[in-house]
Amino acid sequence: MVTHTTREASDHAIFSMPAAERLVFDQFIGQSYGQLGPEGLRPAGNYNLETPSDAEYSAAIPVAHI
């Protein structure tokens, strides 16, 4: 599921999952990029804002509307 949020400087799609090993999270981020197109979004930068915690990992991907 994609959560789209607008921040002061840019738009981000936020993806979250339960905490897991780093490799699983990296694969999750790759899959998240595949979900942008069907949502009418495209990547708008070459970075992710990643927030790992004990319970949940989140990745914010900068996006623009197609």
N, C-alpha and C positions, 0 to 999 in steps of 0.2 A: 504494500500500500504506500502511496506517495502522499506526503504532506507537503504542500507548497506554501511557503511563507515569504513575505516581502520584508526585507530589512532595509535599513537606511541606505546602504550603499548598493545593494543588489538583491536579486531574488535567489532563493535556494529551495531545492527539493530536499526534504528531510526523510531519511530512511533509518529505521530503528529495528533492532533485533535483540533477543536475550543474549547476555554475555556468553562468549564462547572463545575458543582458541583463536589466535591472530589469523591463522590461515583461513579459517572459516569466515571470519569477518572480512578479510580481503576478497574472498569469493563472493560474499554477499554484496560488497560494494560494486564489483564487476557486474553482477546481476541487476543491481539497481540502475546502472547506466542504461541497461536494456529496457527498462520500464519508462524511461523519459519520453521516447518518441510517441508511444500510444497515448501518453498524457498531453501531447501537444507541446512538449518542451524539448530543448536541446541543451547540451552542455555549453556553458558560457565562460569557462575558465579552465585552467589546468591544475587545479588544486581541489582538495576536499577538506572540509573542517570535520575532523573526527573527534568524537567524545566517548572514550571508553570509561566504563564504571564497573563496579562489581556485579551489578544487576543487569545492565543494558549497555549496548553499544549503539551510537548514533553516527551517521555520516550526513553532512550537509553538502550538497553538490550545487555549485553555482549554475543557474539555468537562465535561459531566455525562451520566450514563446516562439514557436515555429511560425 
